[in-house]
């Protein structure tokens, strides 16, 4: 095993839990707002998701100019179902010794404090429709019930009490749905196979007290070159019936906290598909708002990042990021009020620009300046991050096995970036009025 991965595993290991034998107890990742893959929390700064060979290949062969716009890749682990002494099912991640070479040329970050709690996923022998012998029928019924619930709950609003907002943040409903569906599939297959490969990736939300996350599906084409005719037709229909066809971008998920009203808002992909262009712009207004006004300090950092990304993709030969998403993240926690101190003349003096205050913000609020250019922080403004994610259908000429080799840049993705830049530029101008 690579020393880097060994250190990462050690930093996340539960103390005093002998049955884990060097494994890491996985937790649900509370801030997943889109996608359909199950994302789990491996540690403070690391998440993991089921390994898809094409996406794994993408992360392992990333050119440096694209790598700065993606989550950091940290290797591969083996995940299995295990039962504790109380009969509860747990998901445990172990090092994948045969894939230790995966970490070549990678620089995993060491995670923070070891976790001190055990997450239990439920009894191994659930009753009713979730019994193993009725699993197939159960999945159909649960899918139908889930669809009905989704239709009724595409946008959810929660009122939070002022004060310690971070402690009140719940699981994004979409993340729970993805967990339940994926765990059910793993449970059904556990009799035949109980070893699943997961890739480790940087947790892009770890810096933020109250992460506001926007997931945008990018491009005018969502199906991969190897898609079946049925899936191809289905994806084309979704694009034509949403903003994907018109502007190359659609809302795939969102969570935002409005600090002035104390409201936490969730939107899922089903709502995003229904949005008109005007509705999409209104959703962006909600995301970049504090509940009363647009947060003008966010726009310049996001726009700069999008323009840098556009320039790189325009020069990126043969890549196609079909069904990829773009994440925009910032901290929704209220900015700390500036402290005052007596001046030499007896009047109070603002300390907002004091060096000590800047250090305190970095320690307490995750607002310190990142060493990576993927994040931006101005004095008194929250950290903003913009990254590309989800590469299960990405292709380029270097993959070798693909029958279709594209020329030039990904025009559909670039088209979406350009329209997003134009819309956000308009919002920025409106916020200055």
C-alpha beads as a LAMMPS data file, in Angstrom:
LAMMPS data file: protein, C-alpha beads

433 atoms
432 bonds

1 atom types
1 bond types

-500.0 500.0 xlo xhi
-500.0 500.0 ylo yhi
-500.0 500.0 zlo zhi

Masses

1 110.0

Atoms # bond

1 1 1 0.000 0.000 0.000
2 1 1 1.216 3.480 -0.790
3 1 1 2.533 5.389 2.258
4 1 1 0.257 8.294 1.327
5 1 1 -2.865 6.127 1.344
6 1 1 -1.700 4.373 4.510
7 1 1 -1.446 7.760 6.247
8 1 1 -4.871 8.724 4.963
9 1 1 -6.417 5.486 6.240
10 1 1 -4.694 5.895 9.603
11 1 1 -6.069 9.414 10.010
12 1 1 -9.647 8.157 9.533
13 1 1 -9.466 4.909 11.493
14 1 1 -11.819 4.529 14.422
15 1 1 -9.919 4.263 17.703
16 1 1 -10.592 1.182 19.784
17 1 1 -12.639 -0.666 17.158
18 1 1 -10.806 -3.950 16.716
19 1 1 -13.374 -5.522 14.302
20 1 1 -12.527 -2.908 11.675
21 1 1 -8.980 -4.298 11.331
22 1 1 -7.621 -1.173 9.705
23 1 1 -10.834 -0.277 7.896
24 1 1 -12.682 3.027 7.808
25 1 1 -16.365 3.298 8.697
26 1 1 -18.130 5.174 5.896
27 1 1 -20.802 7.758 6.615
28 1 1 -23.437 9.288 4.357
29 1 1 -22.204 12.449 2.648
30 1 1 -24.743 15.052 3.684
31 1 1 -24.082 17.644 0.971
32 1 1 -24.718 15.593 -2.179
33 1 1 -27.219 17.630 -4.203
34 1 1 -27.267 15.836 -7.567
35 1 1 -26.192 12.791 -9.538
36 1 1 -27.415 9.253 -9.023
37 1 1 -24.292 7.590 -7.610
38 1 1 -23.975 7.006 -3.869
39 1 1 -21.410 9.402 -2.377
40 1 1 -20.026 8.569 1.079
41 1 1 -17.943 10.481 3.593
42 1 1 -14.551 8.840 4.104
43 1 1 -13.078 11.592 6.288
44 1 1 -13.137 15.315 6.892
45 1 1 -11.515 16.118 3.567
46 1 1 -12.319 12.986 1.567
47 1 1 -15.386 11.359 -0.004
48 1 1 -15.731 8.149 -1.959
49 1 1 -18.050 6.903 -4.686
50 1 1 -18.439 3.624 -6.610
51 1 1 -15.629 3.106 -9.094
52 1 1 -16.660 3.433 -12.744
53 1 1 -13.751 2.348 -14.981
54 1 1 -14.048 5.257 -17.422
55 1 1 -14.186 7.862 -14.647
56 1 1 -11.306 6.155 -12.849
57 1 1 -9.252 6.272 -16.034
58 1 1 -10.072 9.949 -16.450
59 1 1 -8.780 10.869 -12.984
60 1 1 -5.617 8.787 -13.420
61 1 1 -4.724 10.364 -16.784
62 1 1 -5.745 13.990 -16.208
63 1 1 -3.554 16.623 -17.881
64 1 1 -2.416 19.356 -15.443
65 1 1 -4.446 22.078 -17.134
66 1 1 -7.713 20.209 -16.413
67 1 1 -6.685 18.797 -13.026
68 1 1 -6.911 22.221 -11.387
69 1 1 -10.623 22.291 -12.220
70 1 1 -11.482 18.864 -10.757
71 1 1 -11.542 17.304 -7.264
72 1 1 -8.226 15.831 -6.189
73 1 1 -8.019 12.085 -6.836
74 1 1 -6.722 10.106 -3.849
75 1 1 -6.779 6.457 -4.882
76 1 1 -8.997 3.358 -4.602
77 1 1 -10.422 1.430 -1.635
78 1 1 -12.369 -1.800 -1.279
79 1 1 -15.775 -1.424 0.403
80 1 1 -17.754 -4.243 2.003
81 1 1 -20.893 -4.821 4.061
82 1 1 -20.181 -5.912 7.604
83 1 1 -22.365 -6.691 10.611
84 1 1 -21.519 -5.369 14.047
85 1 1 -22.208 -7.090 17.364
86 1 1 -25.739 -5.635 17.453
87 1 1 -26.678 -6.943 14.012
88 1 1 -26.443 -3.563 12.269
89 1 1 -25.044 -3.292 8.764
90 1 1 -22.043 -1.039 8.237
91 1 1 -20.026 -0.087 5.173
92 1 1 -16.275 -0.441 5.762
93 1 1 -13.513 0.745 3.431
94 1 1 -10.181 -1.105 3.284
95 1 1 -6.956 -0.443 1.367
96 1 1 -6.830 -2.094 -2.034
97 1 1 -3.332 -3.536 -1.966
98 1 1 -3.319 -4.646 -5.578
99 1 1 -4.047 -1.086 -6.722
100 1 1 -1.394 0.679 -4.662
101 1 1 0.125 1.951 -7.920
102 1 1 -3.007 4.051 -8.393
103 1 1 -1.473 6.672 -6.147
104 1 1 1.514 7.263 -8.392
105 1 1 1.956 11.001 -8.951
106 1 1 -0.960 11.731 -6.599
107 1 1 -0.756 13.856 -3.446
108 1 1 -3.511 12.797 -1.028
109 1 1 -4.338 15.254 1.721
110 1 1 -4.149 13.996 5.298
111 1 1 -7.558 14.171 6.919
112 1 1 -8.225 15.792 10.263
113 1 1 -9.221 14.394 13.630
114 1 1 -10.103 10.687 13.790
115 1 1 -13.847 10.128 13.843
116 1 1 -15.302 8.979 17.151
117 1 1 -18.736 7.724 16.259
118 1 1 -20.083 4.659 14.520
119 1 1 -22.782 5.045 11.888
120 1 1 -25.241 2.174 11.676
121 1 1 -27.150 1.643 8.474
122 1 1 -29.997 -0.456 9.883
123 1 1 -30.727 -4.051 10.802
124 1 1 -29.357 -6.787 8.624
125 1 1 -32.721 -8.516 8.488
126 1 1 -35.258 -5.758 7.792
127 1 1 -38.902 -6.737 7.749
128 1 1 -41.653 -6.390 5.154
129 1 1 -40.897 -5.523 1.561
130 1 1 -37.142 -5.191 2.079
131 1 1 -36.552 -8.887 2.779
132 1 1 -33.952 -10.374 0.462
133 1 1 -36.280 -12.902 -1.137
134 1 1 -38.611 -10.092 -2.203
135 1 1 -35.922 -7.597 -3.086
136 1 1 -36.587 -7.364 -6.811
137 1 1 -40.284 -6.673 -6.410
138 1 1 -39.470 -4.330 -3.570
139 1 1 -37.181 -2.234 -5.751
140 1 1 -39.915 -1.749 -8.309
141 1 1 -42.424 -0.724 -5.663
142 1 1 -39.942 1.488 -3.856
143 1 1 -38.977 3.166 -7.130
144 1 1 -42.627 3.932 -7.807
145 1 1 -43.145 5.283 -4.301
146 1 1 -39.928 7.275 -4.540
147 1 1 -41.042 8.826 -7.825
148 1 1 -44.300 9.925 -6.219
149 1 1 -42.428 11.471 -3.303
150 1 1 -40.039 13.257 -5.641
151 1 1 -42.905 14.811 -7.604
152 1 1 -44.238 16.265 -4.366
153 1 1 -40.902 17.329 -2.910
154 1 1 -38.794 18.701 -5.753
155 1 1 -38.225 21.912 -3.770
156 1 1 -38.020 21.832 0.031
157 1 1 -37.789 24.697 2.510
158 1 1 -36.575 24.433 6.107
159 1 1 -36.575 27.216 8.675
160 1 1 -33.472 27.211 10.870
161 1 1 -33.027 29.007 14.148
162 1 1 -30.555 31.859 14.166
163 1 1 -27.350 31.044 15.979
164 1 1 -25.418 27.844 15.420
165 1 1 -26.751 27.171 11.930
166 1 1 -24.141 24.550 11.009
167 1 1 -25.360 22.169 13.729
168 1 1 -28.885 22.258 12.258
169 1 1 -27.937 21.336 8.703
170 1 1 -29.595 18.032 7.815
171 1 1 -28.931 15.501 5.086
172 1 1 -29.838 16.796 1.685
173 1 1 -32.922 14.694 0.811
174 1 1 -31.351 13.768 -2.504
175 1 1 -28.293 12.270 -0.795
176 1 1 -30.494 10.045 1.362
177 1 1 -32.366 8.784 -1.677
178 1 1 -29.123 7.896 -3.475
179 1 1 -27.825 6.119 -0.348
180 1 1 -30.951 4.050 0.099
181 1 1 -31.087 2.939 -3.525
182 1 1 -27.402 2.056 -3.711
183 1 1 -27.359 0.248 -0.374
184 1 1 -30.327 -1.824 -1.442
185 1 1 -28.492 -2.885 -4.616
186 1 1 -25.355 -3.751 -2.652
187 1 1 -27.401 -5.697 -0.121
188 1 1 -29.067 -7.756 -2.850
189 1 1 -25.693 -8.618 -4.371
190 1 1 -23.855 -9.210 -1.094
191 1 1 -24.470 -12.988 -1.156
192 1 1 -22.572 -13.228 -4.438
193 1 1 -20.125 -10.356 -4.105
194 1 1 -19.282 -8.325 -1.025
195 1 1 -16.235 -6.439 -2.269
196 1 1 -16.859 -3.207 -4.152
197 1 1 -14.253 -0.787 -5.448
198 1 1 -14.706 2.904 -4.609
199 1 1 -12.550 5.858 -5.647
200 1 1 -11.417 8.447 -3.113
201 1 1 -11.857 12.103 -4.023
202 1 1 -11.416 15.467 -2.358
203 1 1 -14.431 16.646 -0.365
204 1 1 -15.028 20.054 -1.938
205 1 1 -17.266 21.227 0.914
206 1 1 -14.899 20.618 3.824
207 1 1 -13.799 24.255 4.139
208 1 1 -17.306 25.607 4.660
209 1 1 -19.410 25.927 7.813
210 1 1 -22.698 26.062 5.864
211 1 1 -21.989 24.834 2.303
212 1 1 -24.203 26.291 -0.424
213 1 1 -23.886 23.939 -3.403
214 1 1 -25.134 24.284 -6.988
215 1 1 -24.892 21.292 -9.364
216 1 1 -25.233 22.230 -13.040
217 1 1 -25.427 19.604 -15.780
218 1 1 -23.270 20.966 -18.591
219 1 1 -23.382 20.565 -22.374
220 1 1 -25.973 20.035 -25.090
221 1 1 -25.413 16.252 -25.229
222 1 1 -25.739 14.047 -22.156
223 1 1 -25.423 10.505 -23.591
224 1 1 -22.069 8.849 -24.127
225 1 1 -20.934 7.488 -27.475
226 1 1 -21.549 3.936 -26.270
227 1 1 -25.128 4.565 -25.098
228 1 1 -27.894 2.251 -26.285
229 1 1 -30.457 3.634 -28.715
230 1 1 -33.032 3.689 -25.913
231 1 1 -30.799 5.621 -23.530
232 1 1 -29.668 7.941 -26.304
233 1 1 -33.278 8.801 -27.176
234 1 1 -34.109 9.301 -23.501
235 1 1 -31.202 11.684 -22.923
236 1 1 -31.953 13.636 -26.106
237 1 1 -35.545 14.057 -24.938
238 1 1 -34.412 15.365 -21.532
239 1 1 -32.130 17.893 -23.204
240 1 1 -34.820 19.087 -25.611
241 1 1 -37.378 19.484 -22.832
242 1 1 -35.033 21.422 -20.548
243 1 1 -32.600 24.331 -20.764
244 1 1 -29.793 21.952 -21.852
245 1 1 -30.710 22.253 -25.527
246 1 1 -31.246 26.017 -25.474
247 1 1 -28.256 27.175 -23.403
248 1 1 -26.129 24.059 -22.750
249 1 1 -26.718 24.011 -18.977
250 1 1 -29.493 22.950 -16.608
251 1 1 -29.974 22.779 -12.865
252 1 1 -29.269 19.297 -11.491
253 1 1 -29.433 20.032 -7.764
254 1 1 -29.075 22.841 -5.258
255 1 1 -28.901 23.613 -1.582
256 1 1 -28.617 27.169 -0.303
257 1 1 -28.956 28.911 3.055
258 1 1 -30.478 32.383 3.164
259 1 1 -28.906 33.938 6.249
260 1 1 -31.281 36.920 6.485
261 1 1 -34.417 34.768 6.585
262 1 1 -32.985 31.624 8.224
263 1 1 -34.255 29.487 5.359
264 1 1 -32.509 26.397 3.960
265 1 1 -33.638 25.487 0.435
266 1 1 -33.187 22.206 -1.464
267 1 1 -33.941 21.655 -5.164
268 1 1 -33.519 18.359 -7.022
269 1 1 -32.912 17.457 -10.657
270 1 1 -36.582 16.840 -11.421
271 1 1 -37.333 20.463 -10.635
272 1 1 -34.307 21.519 -12.678
273 1 1 -35.574 19.707 -15.770
274 1 1 -38.849 21.617 -15.677
275 1 1 -37.299 25.073 -15.496
276 1 1 -37.674 27.467 -18.417
277 1 1 -34.843 29.880 -19.171
278 1 1 -36.536 32.476 -16.973
279 1 1 -36.989 29.871 -14.215
280 1 1 -33.333 28.857 -14.477
281 1 1 -32.249 32.488 -14.044
282 1 1 -34.556 32.824 -11.058
283 1 1 -32.998 29.698 -9.480
284 1 1 -29.541 31.249 -9.920
285 1 1 -30.835 34.381 -8.191
286 1 1 -31.972 32.217 -5.277
287 1 1 -28.599 30.499 -5.090
288 1 1 -26.609 33.748 -5.040
289 1 1 -28.959 35.463 -2.583
290 1 1 -28.885 35.892 1.182
291 1 1 -32.701 35.871 1.203
292 1 1 -33.147 39.571 0.536
293 1 1 -30.489 40.737 -1.897
294 1 1 -27.979 39.207 -4.298
295 1 1 -24.566 38.638 -2.744
296 1 1 -22.567 40.757 -5.148
297 1 1 -19.232 39.744 -3.602
298 1 1 -19.624 36.208 -4.983
299 1 1 -19.870 36.976 -8.693
300 1 1 -16.389 38.216 -9.591
301 1 1 -14.657 35.106 -8.197
302 1 1 -17.112 32.719 -9.905
303 1 1 -16.914 34.549 -13.238
304 1 1 -13.131 34.621 -13.177
305 1 1 -13.050 30.885 -12.555
306 1 1 -15.554 30.135 -15.339
307 1 1 -13.595 32.223 -17.836
308 1 1 -10.369 30.414 -16.933
309 1 1 -12.141 27.082 -17.385
310 1 1 -13.553 28.150 -20.754
311 1 1 -10.095 29.106 -22.029
312 1 1 -8.656 25.729 -20.983
313 1 1 -11.481 23.708 -22.557
314 1 1 -11.271 25.676 -25.801
315 1 1 -7.649 24.554 -26.085
316 1 1 -8.354 21.010 -24.889
317 1 1 -8.244 18.726 -27.934
318 1 1 -10.683 15.811 -28.397
319 1 1 -12.184 15.734 -24.873
320 1 1 -15.963 15.335 -24.535
321 1 1 -17.454 15.661 -21.057
322 1 1 -20.822 14.040 -21.719
323 1 1 -23.159 14.145 -18.684
324 1 1 -20.537 15.953 -16.602
325 1 1 -21.547 18.513 -13.993
326 1 1 -20.197 21.790 -12.696
327 1 1 -20.242 22.512 -8.954
328 1 1 -20.339 26.032 -7.537
329 1 1 -19.804 26.188 -3.767
330 1 1 -19.623 28.993 -1.232
331 1 1 -20.174 29.472 2.503
332 1 1 -23.699 30.490 3.446
333 1 1 -22.782 31.208 7.064
334 1 1 -23.314 34.857 8.005
335 1 1 -20.165 36.927 7.796
336 1 1 -18.815 37.872 11.252
337 1 1 -19.546 41.455 12.227
338 1 1 -16.426 43.641 12.199
339 1 1 -15.028 44.296 15.655
340 1 1 -14.150 47.773 16.817
341 1 1 -11.430 49.064 19.089
342 1 1 -10.696 52.459 20.606
343 1 1 -8.427 54.564 18.428
344 1 1 -5.694 56.806 19.726
345 1 1 -8.141 59.708 19.527
346 1 1 -10.696 57.910 21.677
347 1 1 -13.033 57.026 18.786
348 1 1 -13.714 53.466 17.669
349 1 1 -11.692 52.070 14.797
350 1 1 -12.730 49.239 12.459
351 1 1 -10.570 46.106 12.704
352 1 1 -11.914 44.310 9.648
353 1 1 -8.586 44.483 7.824
354 1 1 -6.451 43.641 10.837
355 1 1 -4.031 40.771 10.234
356 1 1 -5.105 39.010 13.449
357 1 1 -8.709 38.955 12.242
358 1 1 -7.670 37.395 8.945
359 1 1 -5.871 34.615 10.799
360 1 1 -8.903 34.012 13.021
361 1 1 -11.208 33.738 10.024
362 1 1 -8.937 31.111 8.517
363 1 1 -8.985 29.055 11.707
364 1 1 -12.691 29.262 12.489
365 1 1 -14.613 29.745 9.303
366 1 1 -12.683 28.122 6.501
367 1 1 -12.123 31.494 4.864
368 1 1 -8.354 31.255 4.657
369 1 1 -6.753 31.763 1.255
370 1 1 -6.356 28.420 -0.506
371 1 1 -2.995 27.460 -1.925
372 1 1 -4.823 26.244 -5.030
373 1 1 -6.163 28.661 -7.627
374 1 1 -9.449 26.748 -7.637
375 1 1 -10.674 28.877 -4.749
376 1 1 -10.923 32.616 -4.322
377 1 1 -11.124 34.712 -1.193
378 1 1 -11.294 38.466 -0.868
379 1 1 -11.020 40.398 2.344
380 1 1 -14.339 40.022 4.150
381 1 1 -15.896 37.811 1.457
382 1 1 -16.566 34.066 1.544
383 1 1 -14.510 31.435 -0.165
384 1 1 -15.888 30.363 -3.551
385 1 1 -15.069 27.170 -5.437
386 1 1 -15.967 26.041 -8.976
387 1 1 -15.142 22.473 -10.112
388 1 1 -15.991 19.938 -12.800
389 1 1 -17.283 16.559 -11.512
390 1 1 -18.774 13.262 -12.778
391 1 1 -16.801 11.781 -15.675
392 1 1 -18.462 8.399 -16.219
393 1 1 -19.080 9.210 -19.913
394 1 1 -16.022 11.347 -20.663
395 1 1 -13.952 10.438 -23.704
396 1 1 -10.800 11.602 -25.469
397 1 1 -8.478 10.199 -28.127
398 1 1 -5.969 9.007 -25.503
399 1 1 -8.398 6.416 -24.161
400 1 1 -7.571 4.170 -27.118
401 1 1 -10.536 1.795 -26.848
402 1 1 -13.250 4.237 -27.940
403 1 1 -14.604 3.745 -31.448
404 1 1 -15.480 7.456 -31.795
405 1 1 -12.649 9.990 -31.638
406 1 1 -13.716 13.625 -31.514
407 1 1 -11.812 16.595 -32.902
408 1 1 -11.415 20.001 -31.287
409 1 1 -12.910 21.199 -28.017
410 1 1 -16.201 20.195 -26.421
411 1 1 -18.405 22.783 -28.142
412 1 1 -21.535 21.789 -26.191
413 1 1 -19.823 22.234 -22.814
414 1 1 -18.157 25.473 -23.921
415 1 1 -21.537 26.731 -25.188
416 1 1 -22.976 26.105 -21.727
417 1 1 -20.066 27.861 -20.025
418 1 1 -20.435 30.907 -22.259
419 1 1 -24.166 31.186 -21.546
420 1 1 -23.590 30.720 -17.820
421 1 1 -20.973 33.476 -17.898
422 1 1 -23.402 35.786 -19.720
423 1 1 -26.257 35.100 -17.275
424 1 1 -24.069 35.568 -14.185
425 1 1 -22.599 38.743 -15.663
426 1 1 -26.134 40.100 -16.016
427 1 1 -26.892 39.159 -12.409
428 1 1 -23.710 40.866 -11.269
429 1 1 -24.751 44.056 -13.047
430 1 1 -28.220 43.781 -11.493
431 1 1 -26.688 43.342 -8.021
432 1 1 -24.865 46.658 -8.449
433 1 1 -28.073 48.583 -9.129

Bonds

1 1 1 2
2 1 2 3
3 1 3 4
4 1 4 5
5 1 5 6
6 1 6 7
7 1 7 8
8 1 8 9
9 1 9 10
10 1 10 11
11 1 11 12
12 1 12 13
13 1 13 14
14 1 14 15
15 1 15 16
16 1 16 17
17 1 17 18
18 1 18 19
19 1 19 20
20 1 20 21
21 1 21 22
22 1 22 23
23 1 23 24
24 1 24 25
25 1 25 26
26 1 26 27
27 1 27 28
28 1 28 29
29 1 29 30
30 1 30 31
31 1 31 32
32 1 32 33
33 1 33 34
34 1 34 35
35 1 35 36
36 1 36 37
37 1 37 38
38 1 38 39
39 1 39 40
40 1 40 41
41 1 41 42
42 1 42 43
43 1 43 44
44 1 44 45
45 1 45 46
46 1 46 47
47 1 47 48
48 1 48 49
49 1 49 50
50 1 50 51
51 1 51 52
52 1 52 53
53 1 53 54
54 1 54 55
55 1 55 56
56 1 56 57
57 1 57 58
58 1 58 59
59 1 59 60
60 1 60 61
61 1 61 62
62 1 62 63
63 1 63 64
64 1 64 65
65 1 65 66
66 1 66 67
67 1 67 68
68 1 68 69
69 1 69 70
70 1 70 71
71 1 71 72
72 1 72 73
73 1 73 74
74 1 74 75
75 1 75 76
76 1 76 77
77 1 77 78
78 1 78 79
79 1 79 80
80 1 80 81
81 1 81 82
82 1 82 83
83 1 83 84
84 1 84 85
85 1 85 86
86 1 86 87
87 1 87 88
88 1 88 89
89 1 89 90
90 1 90 91
91 1 91 92
92 1 92 93
93 1 93 94
94 1 94 95
95 1 95 96
96 1 96 97
97 1 97 98
98 1 98 99
99 1 99 100
100 1 100 101
101 1 101 102
102 1 102 103
103 1 103 104
104 1 104 105
105 1 105 106
106 1 106 107
107 1 107 108
108 1 108 109
109 1 109 110
110 1 110 111
111 1 111 112
112 1 112 113
113 1 113 114
114 1 114 115
115 1 115 116
116 1 116 117
117 1 117 118
118 1 118 119
119 1 119 120
120 1 120 121
121 1 121 122
122 1 122 123
123 1 123 124
124 1 124 125
125 1 125 126
126 1 126 127
127 1 127 128
128 1 128 129
129 1 129 130
130 1 130 131
131 1 131 132
132 1 132 133
133 1 133 134
134 1 134 135
135 1 135 136
136 1 136 137
137 1 137 138
138 1 138 139
139 1 139 140
140 1 140 141
141 1 141 142
142 1 142 143
143 1 143 144
144 1 144 145
145 1 145 146
146 1 146 147
147 1 147 148
148 1 148 149
149 1 149 150
150 1 150 151
151 1 151 152
152 1 152 153
153 1 153 154
154 1 154 155
155 1 155 156
156 1 156 157
157 1 157 158
158 1 158 159
159 1 159 160
160 1 160 161
161 1 161 162
162 1 162 163
163 1 163 164
164 1 164 165
165 1 165 166
166 1 166 167
167 1 167 168
168 1 168 169
169 1 169 170
170 1 170 171
171 1 171 172
172 1 172 173
173 1 173 174
174 1 174 175
175 1 175 176
176 1 176 177
177 1 177 178
178 1 178 179
179 1 179 180
180 1 180 181
181 1 181 182
182 1 182 183
183 1 183 184
184 1 184 185
185 1 185 186
186 1 186 187
187 1 187 188
188 1 188 189
189 1 189 190
190 1 190 191
191 1 191 192
192 1 192 193
193 1 193 194
194 1 194 195
195 1 195 196
196 1 196 197
197 1 197 198
198 1 198 199
199 1 199 200
200 1 200 201
201 1 201 202
202 1 202 203
203 1 203 204
204 1 204 205
205 1 205 206
206 1 206 207
207 1 207 208
208 1 208 209
209 1 209 210
210 1 210 211
211 1 211 212
212 1 212 213
213 1 213 214
214 1 214 215
215 1 215 216
216 1 216 217
217 1 217 218
218 1 218 219
219 1 219 220
220 1 220 221
221 1 221 222
222 1 222 223
223 1 223 224
224 1 224 225
225 1 225 226
226 1 226 227
227 1 227 228
228 1 228 229
229 1 229 230
230 1 230 231
231 1 231 232
232 1 232 233
233 1 233 234
234 1 234 235
235 1 235 236
236 1 236 237
237 1 237 238
238 1 238 239
239 1 239 240
240 1 240 241
241 1 241 242
242 1 242 243
243 1 243 244
244 1 244 245
245 1 245 246
246 1 246 247
247 1 247 248
248 1 248 249
249 1 249 250
250 1 250 251
251 1 251 252
252 1 252 253
253 1 253 254
254 1 254 255
255 1 255 256
256 1 256 257
257 1 257 258
258 1 258 259
259 1 259 260
260 1 260 261
261 1 261 262
262 1 262 263
263 1 263 264
264 1 264 265
265 1 265 266
266 1 266 267
267 1 267 268
268 1 268 269
269 1 269 270
270 1 270 271
271 1 271 272
272 1 272 273
273 1 273 274
274 1 274 275
275 1 275 276
276 1 276 277
277 1 277 278
278 1 278 279
279 1 279 280
280 1 280 281
281 1 281 282
282 1 282 283
283 1 283 284
284 1 284 285
285 1 285 286
286 1 286 287
287 1 287 288
288 1 288 289
289 1 289 290
290 1 290 291
291 1 291 292
292 1 292 293
293 1 293 294
294 1 294 295
295 1 295 296
296 1 296 297
297 1 297 298
298 1 298 299
299 1 299 300
300 1 300 301
301 1 301 302
302 1 302 303
303 1 303 304
304 1 304 305
305 1 305 306
306 1 306 307
307 1 307 308
308 1 308 309
309 1 309 310
310 1 310 311
311 1 311 312
312 1 312 313
313 1 313 314
314 1 314 315
315 1 315 316
316 1 316 317
317 1 317 318
318 1 318 319
319 1 319 320
320 1 320 321
321 1 321 322
322 1 322 323
323 1 323 324
324 1 324 325
325 1 325 326
326 1 326 327
327 1 327 328
328 1 328 329
329 1 329 330
330 1 330 331
331 1 331 332
332 1 332 333
333 1 333 334
334 1 334 335
335 1 335 336
336 1 336 337
337 1 337 338
338 1 338 339
339 1 339 340
340 1 340 341
341 1 341 342
342 1 342 343
343 1 343 344
344 1 344 345
345 1 345 346
346 1 346 347
347 1 347 348
348 1 348 349
349 1 349 350
350 1 350 351
351 1 351 352
352 1 352 353
353 1 353 354
354 1 354 355
355 1 355 356
356 1 356 357
357 1 357 358
358 1 358 359
359 1 359 360
360 1 360 361
361 1 361 362
362 1 362 363
363 1 363 364
364 1 364 365
365 1 365 366
366 1 366 367
367 1 367 368
368 1 368 369
369 1 369 370
370 1 370 371
371 1 371 372
372 1 372 373
373 1 373 374
374 1 374 375
375 1 375 376
376 1 376 377
377 1 377 378
378 1 378 379
379 1 379 380
380 1 380 381
381 1 381 382
382 1 382 383
383 1 383 384
384 1 384 385
385 1 385 386
386 1 386 387
387 1 387 388
388 1 388 389
389 1 389 390
390 1 390 391
391 1 391 392
392 1 392 393
393 1 393 394
394 1 394 395
395 1 395 396
396 1 396 397
397 1 397 398
398 1 398 399
399 1 399 400
400 1 400 401
401 1 401 402
402 1 402 403
403 1 403 404
404 1 404 405
405 1 405 406
406 1 406 407
407 1 407 408
408 1 408 409
409 1 409 410
410 1 410 411
411 1 411 412
412 1 412 413
413 1 413 414
414 1 414 415
415 1 415 416
416 1 416 417
417 1 417 418
418 1 418 419
419 1 419 420
420 1 420 421
421 1 421 422
422 1 422 423
423 1 423 424
424 1 424 425
425 1 425 426
426 1 426 427
427 1 427 428
428 1 428 429
429 1 429 430
430 1 430 431
431 1 431 432
432 1 432 433
